[in-house]
Amino acid sequence: MSLHFEAISEEQPGPIWAGLFKVFWPSYRRWWASEGVTGRPTYRECRLAIRNHMPEILPLYEELCELAGGGDSQARFLSFYCPPRYLSGCSQAIWQGDRPLLVRNYDYHPGAFDAILLSTGWQGRRVIGMSDGMFGLIDGMNDAGLALSLTFGGRREVGEGFGIPLILRYILQVCETLDEAAAVLRRIPCHMSYNITVLDRHRRYFTAYLTPDRAPVIAHVPVATNHQERVEWSSHARFTATIERQRFLLSRLTMHPETQDRFISVFLRPPLYSTAFSSGFGTLYTAAYMPAEGEMQVWWPHHVWTHSFDAFNAGSQFILIPDAGPPEIAY
């Protein structure tokens, strides 16, 4: 199976973003309506939620809504407010070496993935990250020296709040310090359980355990897989091997001092690397963020794609995913 990745740079929202959204919108719309439209927040409720919780990006949200066509459905989708469920795999860890480095695997289904690395200067803040819904991010870094990524937190509960990709975008748009990022994660409601690992350019870090029904926990933990302080969804834990992956990463961090590239390369092999696409959770890419240098790399088993704020390599990559079956579901 092959994946087509694109690296796209557009300083301010404009025709490139609008064109991409138009291409993706039919799939986005099907996914957004997949759990039914009745009872979902109205446009007014969505806009009010952003104004109340993320006021700094309200003008950006309104600009993107206009570029997306100005329709009611597009605007409600772009708010990421009370969306359908997101379920993913993923592993992430902070390297224990001498430079700040966050490495993550994104385990998801290729039919539900933008496959776009987006470089923007929206509202005067430079951000590079993997797009979700053309507004949200699943990992990324900003020019203030913050890098972050997400994993699913391994709980079934769904509540009233935002889809996590918009919360990550918001942090990178408005935050400059680790404390500011932690404050955002403590106050903004998240509609499902996620683990967010945040690293700064001084190698300070934390992992936030977010849930829709409990207070957030900010922990000085360098590893996150698909559970939080304990396993609460046992069948999902067994299916994703979350405990085994966590133990493997902790072992690498505590027992095997190694170079940066060697540490990244362990994410390209089992138990971290997965080809279980027929079950919906194969590894689509490995990302390595180096916030002190403003550089990031996208890794696959036979290729590395390097980008930075000073040299963003816009273009395409066709990646062959080894031992992967054909997709069985669509976004």
Summary of the structure (lengths in Angstrom):
residues: 331
radius of gyration: 18.3
end to end distance: 17.1
largest distance: 54.3
contacts: 1126
relative contact order: 0.18
helix: 33%
strand: 28%
